[in-house]
């Protein structure tokens, strides 16, 4: 969902690849009533913050640390940290 939201924002507002999209702008493209829509936070309560058009979503560093005991390093390879 986070991957598609900044891209949809860019399509509808004429932004280019590489544009930084603020949290309020990309969360507007999520399902209303969800925690992610309302706060921009994941299930662990860490904020995703701004995202970049046409780039893999940036995972909150605190989420990476909190999941360190249960997720191996290779899991994180596709994501920006």
KACOR-V240728 format. One record per residue. N is the residue number from 1. OMEGA is omega in radians with two decimals (NA if undefined). Layout:
n = {N | N}
omega = {OMEGA | OMEGA}
This chain:
n = {1 | 2 | 3 | 4 | 5 | 6 | 7 | 8 | 9 | 10 | 11 | 12 | 13 | 14 | 15 | 16 | 17 | 18 | 19 | 20 | 21 | 22 | 23 | 24 | 25 | 26 | 27 | 28 | 29 | 30 | 31 | 32 | 33 | 34 | 35 | 36 | 37 | 38 | 39 | 40 | 41 | 42 | 43 | 44 | 45 | 46 | 47 | 48 | 49 | 50 | 51 | 52 | 53 | 54 | 55 | 56 | 57 | 58 | 59 | 60 | 61 | 62 | 63 | 64 | 65 | 66 | 67 | 68 | 69 | 70 | 71 | 72 | 73 | 74 | 75 | 76 | 77 | 78 | 79 | 80 | 81}
omega = {-3.12 | -3.14 | -3.07 | -3.03 | 3.11 | 3.13 | 3.10 | 3.06 | -3.12 | 3.13 | -3.06 | -3.12 | 3.09 | 3.12 | -3.09 | 3.05 | 3.14 | 3.13 | 3.05 | -3.10 | -3.13 | -3.09 | -3.12 | -3.13 | -3.11 | 3.14 | 3.11 | -3.13 | 3.10 | 3.11 | 3.12 | 3.11 | 3.12 | 3.10 | -3.14 | 3.09 | -3.04 | -2.98 | -3.03 | -3.12 | 3.04 | -3.08 | 3.11 | 3.10 | 3.14 | -3.07 | 3.11 | 3.09 | -3.12 | 3.10 | -3.09 | -3.14 | 3.09 | 3.05 | 3.10 | -3.12 | 3.07 | 3.13 | 3.11 | -3.13 | 3.14 | 3.08 | 3.09 | -3.13 | -3.09 | 3.14 | -3.08 | -3.13 | -3.05 | -3.12 | -3.14 | -3.04 | -3.11 | 3.10 | -3.03 | -3.05 | -3.11 | -3.01 | 2.97 | 3.10 | NA}
